[in-house]
Amino acid sequence: MTFKSIEAKVDRGEPLDFADGVALFHEPDLLALGQLANRVRERLHGDKTYFNRNMRVEVTNVCVASCLFCSFAKLKDGDPGSHTMRLEEAWAKLEARMSDPPSEVHIVNGLHPGLPFSYYEDLLRGFKRIKPDVHMKCFTAVEIHFFAQHYGMDYETVLTRLQAAGLDSLPGGGAEIFHPDVRSRISDDKATADEWVEVHRVAHRMGIRTNATMLYGHIETFDHRVDHLLRLRALQAETGGMQAFIPLAFHPDGNGMKNLPAPTGIDDLRTLAVSRLMLDNIPHIKAYWVSTTPKIAQVGLRFGADDIDGTIVHETIYHAAGSTSPQGLSERELVRLIREAGRIPVERDTLYNVIREFPRSALPEAAVKVRDRKQALHLAIVN
């Protein structure tokens, strides 16, 4: 399988197969790979690059699962570093932002065995009381599966009750690597690949949009990555309910795989590019700046990604694993990252409705940034 033959298939709009995907991961010419992914990206989105005003809230890190890659979870309340928020404490996170409110609240948690299901329903209702139009993107498929098992419901009942309380869409976490050879070794005591897929299938049938992820750069092979991507593509061909795919770089600090190296920047960019080329039916590919750093995410906008995620504000899962990225980025910082990549910043809502398109801007020179700093310093002194 040659790169030229794969390139021809891409240009004809033909879906790539397993052998194509593996060949792309092994392609030595990273720039050629990036250029091919960029062609697809620009065919779909032109120069537009999306971001949103979102905030993360992780209400509990207590979790019965024992994933080797996780540095976030604690076994029970009272363990060092464990936390479970009172509802008022969680709601206060949004109340504190109401002078510049987010359009989305993103909630991902551990699998806490001691909370009633009403806790999660009340959690959603409380956020909606504070800001009725806020989009609640909450609970991974792994959490939905846990709720169903733990509280004696099926997936549809869980989702129906959460929808009634304010749930709007599902994040894509918990996918990790689908292949059982890997999943059984890194996360054998939570939802299987088939269960993850079934939760999303049910959600799509109910009109709930979702995202999807892949945790890469640990013990999986390129074959495992391609298998994962093809399973997602098959689900999307069946349901059409996925909005975006987010490759998540493995971080080793403080977890059961701490002796493994983190993926390199080259692997980050290669994975973005191959994902764009393989997932021809998923509209958006995110360069998640929290996992890859803002600089790599910025370059990723030329390697197939058309979305840089959002302001985030307070992310704890990746930072528990040693991420050195900021806890959050401002709208101004996101716009600058996108513009310096030669793209057009577009603020979106969670469902990719355009809120605001920013004008294209000339790339800033260092002297301009220095002048801006001096002006800011002058204003600070004057005021």
N, C-alpha and C positions, 0 to 999 in steps of 0.2 A: 504494500500500500504506500504510494508515494504522496508527498505533500501536494504535488501538482494535481494529482487525480482527486485528492480531497478538495482542493481549492476549486476545481471544476464543478464538483458536486454542490459545493456551497453556492457558487455563482449561479447554478441552475435552480437553486432552492430545494435541493433534495435533502431529506433527513440523513444524517450520518449514522453509520452503524457502529457496533462494538469495536471492530477492528480499526475503524477510522479514529474513534476516540482514543484508543490506546496509542495509535501512531502519533496523534497530536500531542499527547503527553510526553512522548519520546522525541518529538521534533527538536533538533538542536538549534534551529534558527528562531530564537525567541521573537525577534522583531518581525519576521515574516508571519509567525503565528499571531502576534498582536495586530498586525496590519489586516490580516484576514478577519479576525474577530471584530476589528474596528469597522470594516466594511459592512458587516452585518449590523452592527450597532447603529451606524449612520443610516443604513437603509431603513431601519425601524424608527429611529428617533432623531436623525439629523444631528445637530449640535446640542440639542436640549439635554440638560442634566438635572435630575430631580432631587429635591430634598424636602424635608418637612420640619415643622416645629413639633417635636415630640419630647416626651419625658418618660424615663424608666422608673418604675416602682417595683421593688422586689419585697413583698410584704413578709415573706418567711423564707429562711434558708434551711429550715428543718426538713429532712428528707430521709425516707426509708430506703431509697436506692443507694447503691454504692458504686457509682461510675468511676472508673480509674482516672479519667481525665478531669474530674471535677474538683476544683479548689474552693468552691462556694458552699457546698452543703455541709450541714452538721446533723448528727444522728438524732439528737433530741433537744428540746428546750432545756436551757441551763448549761449545756456544753459550752466551753469557751468559744466565743465568736458567734454563737447562735443568736438569732433574733426572730421574733414573731411580732409584728406590729399590732397594736390596738387599732381598730378601724379609724378612730379619730386621728391617730398618728399618721396613717396612710393618707387620709383625706387632706390633712394639713399640707402634704407635699404639693397638692394642686392649689390649695388656697394660697400658698406662698407665691405662686406663679401668676396669680390672676391680674397683676398689673401688665403682664406681657404673656398672655395665656397660650399654652400649646394647643394644637388642634387634635393631638393624639396622646393618650396615656397607654403605655405599653407595660403590661404586667406579666412577669415570668417568676415562678416560685419553685421551691422544693416541694416534695410530696409529703406533706405534713399529715401524720395519721391521727392527730388529736383534735383537729378543728372540725366543727360541724359544717355541713354543706351550706347552711344559711350564712356562714361567715363570708363566703365568696359572693353570694347573692347580695348581701347587705353592702359589701365592699363596692360592687358595681353601682348599686343604687345611690350610694353616697357620693361617688364621683359625678354621677349624672345630676344629682341635686345641685352640686356646686356649679357645674357648667353643662347644661342640658345637651349642647351640641358637640361636646367633646367625643371623639371616636375612641371607643374602648377596644384596643387590640390586646387580648388577654388569653393566657393559659395555652401552653403548647399541647400538641396531641398527646404527649406523654401524661400531662396533667389531666386532660379529659378522660383518658383511659383509666388513670388512677381513680378519678372521681367515680367513674362508672363501677369499677370493681369495689371500691371502698364503701360506697354509699348504696350499692345494690340497685343500680340503674343501667339502662343501655345508653349508648352514645347519644342517640337522638333525644332522649329525655333529659340528659345532662345539658345538652346544647340548647334545648327548648327553654329550660328553666333559666339558664344563664342569659339567653337572649331576652327573655322577659324582664330580667334584672338590669339589662343595659349592654350586654356583649354585642360588639359589632363585627369583629373579625378575629381570626386566629393568627398568631405569629407562627413562624416556621421551625422553631426549635425542637430539639429532641430527636431529629432525624439521624444525627451522628453519621455513621456508615451503615447502610442497610444490610450488606452481605453478612450472613450468619457467622462466617469464619472470623470476622472482626467483631461484630456486635456481641457475640457470645463471650468474647474476651474482655471487652471494655465496658459493657453495660448490660449484663445478662439478667438483671432483676428489675427491668422496667419494660415498657411496651416494646413488642417486637416490631420489625419492619412492617409486617403485614397489618398489625394493629395500628401503627402510625398512619399507614396509607388509608386504612378503613375509616379512621376518625376524620381525615380530610375528605374522603369520599362522601361520608354522611354530611359533613358540613357543607360541601358544595351542593349536594342535593337539596339542602335547606336554604340555599342562597347566601351562605356565609362564605366570604372570600378568605383565602389563606395565602401564606407564604411558605417557602420551603428552604431548608438549609442543608449543608453538608459539612461535617467537621473533618478537616483534612490535615495531613502532615504528622501523623503519629505512627501507627503500625500497619496502616492499610497500604495496598499496592495501587498502581495506576489502574489495574483491572478492576479493583474494588470501587474506585472512584467512578469509572465509566459505568459499571453496573448500577451504581446509585443514581447517576444522572439519567440513565435509560429508564429506570423504574419511575422516576419523577415525570419524565416525558410521557410515559405510557399512561400514568394517572391523568395528566393534563389533557391528553388526547381523548380520554374517556369523559372527563367532567368539565374541563375548561375553567376550573375555579381558582387556579393559582395565579397570583399577580406577579410575584417576584421570587427570584432565587438568590440566596445569600450564602456564598462560600465562607465558612468560618475557620480561621487559622487556629490550629491547636497551640495552646500556651502551656508550658510544662510546670511552672512554679507551683509548689505546694500541693501536688496531687500524686496519684499512684503511678504516673508515668514521668516523674520529674527527671529521670535520667536520660530521657529522650531530648534531642534538640528540637527547637521550634522550627517550623518551615521558614525558608529564606524568602527574601523579597522576590526573587526570580520565581520560586514556586507559587507565591501569591499571585503574581501576574499571569503565569502560565495557567493556573487553575481558573482565574477569571475568564481568560480567553477561551479555553476549552469549554467551559460552561456555556458561554455565549454561543459557541458553534454547535454544541450538542443539543441544547435546549431551544430548538427553533420555535417551539410553540408556547414558551413562557415569555411574556412581554418584556420583563425588566430583570436586569442583573445588577445587584447591589455590590458596590465596593464598600464594605462595612469598615469605616475608619477606626472604630474601636479595636478591632481584631488585627488590622494590618498596619496601623498608624495612619495619620492623615496624609503623610507624604506618599506612601505606597498607594493609598486609595485614590489620591489625585492622579498618579500615573495610570492607575487602573481605568480611568476615564478614557484612555486611549487604547485599552486592551479589552474592550467589550462591555464595560460597565456603563450604565446610563443613569445610575442613582448612587448617591453618596450617603444615604440614610438621612439622619437629622441631627437636631441639637442635642438629643439624648439626656443631657443635664446631669444625671446621676446613675452611672452604670457601675454595678458591683461584681458581677459574675466574672468578667474578664479581668478586672483589676485584682480580684482575689487570686487569679492565676498569673499575676505578674505583668499585666499590660501596663506599658508606660504611656499610653495615649491619654489625653486629657479626659477628665470626667464628663466634660461637655464642650460643645463648640457653639459660638453665637451664630446668628444668621449672617452677620457681616463676615465672620471667618469662613463659613461655608461658601458664601458667594465668592469670596476671594480665591479659595481653593479651586472652585469651578472655573472662574474666569481665567486664572493663570494656566489652566489646562487647555485654554482656547475654546471653552464651551460656553453655552448660554445657561445661566442659572434659572431654574424654574421651581418656585415653591409650589408644592402639591399638598393635597390632603391624603389620607391613608389610601383612598380608592383611586388615586392618581387623577383626580380632578384638579385642574390648574387653578391655583389661587392667585399667583402673580408671576409674570415673566419679567425678569430683569433685563435691561438693555445690554447688548454686547459692549464690552469695554476694552480699551487698549490695555495691554499688559503693563502693570506698574513697574517703574524703575526704582532702584534702591533710593535714589535722591528724593523721589516722591514720598516714599515711606519715611525717610528721615524728616522731611518737611512736615508730614502729618504728625510725627511724634513731637516735633518742636511746637507745633500749633497746639497739640493736646496739653503739653507741659505748660505752655503760656496760659491757656485757659484755666488750668488747674491752679496756677499761681494767682491769677487775677481773681478767681472766684473763691 
